[in-house]
Amino acid sequence: MRSSFPFLVTSRTQKEERAVSKVMKYSWEEIYEAAVLETDFSRLPERIKAAQAAIDSRMKQMQGDHDGTPAERAAIQGALTGIRILKREAP
């Protein structure tokens, strides 16, 4: 919400919120990125398994605590799609 004083902003705009959320990392995201960026095909199944476990753990936490943001939920759905693709393309 903006203040009645034009020079005083009391909250972030949606654009600012999106910029901040892109910088922040979710607890599972680094492990997922390691799987996506893995170039050693012998290590890929291990990376996929770790990413899936990290995402599953976070999803359970979110269900129990009713935690998480819509942005994180969308990011998880995208990551799960990415994992399905990696599994199909892994040797």
N, C-alpha and C positions, 0 to 999 in steps of 0.2 A: 504494500500500500504506500502511496506517495504522500508526503507531507503537504500541507497547504502552502508551505514555503517552497518556491520553485528550486531553490539552491540546495535544499535538504531532501535527500532521498532516503527513505527508511527501509526499503526492501529492494531486492534485486529484480530486474526485469526478467522475462522468460529467456531472452537471448543470453543474458549474463548467467542464468542458471544452467543453460545448456553448455556454455563454455566451461563453467566450473565442473560440471559432471563429466566432461570429456577428459579433464585433467585427473580427476580422482580415479583410483583403481579400486575395483571390488576385490574382496579377499580371494576369490577363485580365479580372477582374470589373468594373473601372471602365469599360473599353471596352465591355463587354457592356451595362452599365447605361446608358451613353450612347445605345446603339442602342434599348434598350427605352423610354427616356424621350424620345427625339427626337420633336418635334411638327411639324417642318418635313419634309413628305413628300418634298420634292425632295432632302433630305440623307439620308433614311432608307436608301436602297440603299448609300451610302458607309459609313454607320455599321454596317450589317449585315455588309458585307464586312470591315470592320476587326475586328469582334467575332469573326467566323468565323476570321479569320487569327490572332488572338491566342489563341483556344482551340485551334486546330490546332497552333500553335507549342508551347503548353504540353503538349498531349497527346504530341507527339513527344519533348519533353524528359522527360516522365514515363516514356515507354517506354524511352528510352535509359538513363536513370539509375535506373530502377525507383523513381522518386520519387513523391511525392504521398500524400495520406492518403485513406482511404475517404470522408471528408466532402468533400474536394475533387473526387474522382471523381464523387460523387453530384451535386455542384453543377454540374459540367461537363455531365453528362447532362441536368440540368434546363435549363441554358442552351442546349444544343443543341436541345432541344424548343422553347424560347422563340424561337430563331432561325428554326426551321422555320415557326412560326406567324407571325412577322413577315414572312417571305418570302411566305407565302400572302396576307397581308392588305395588303402594300405595293402601292401603285398601280402 
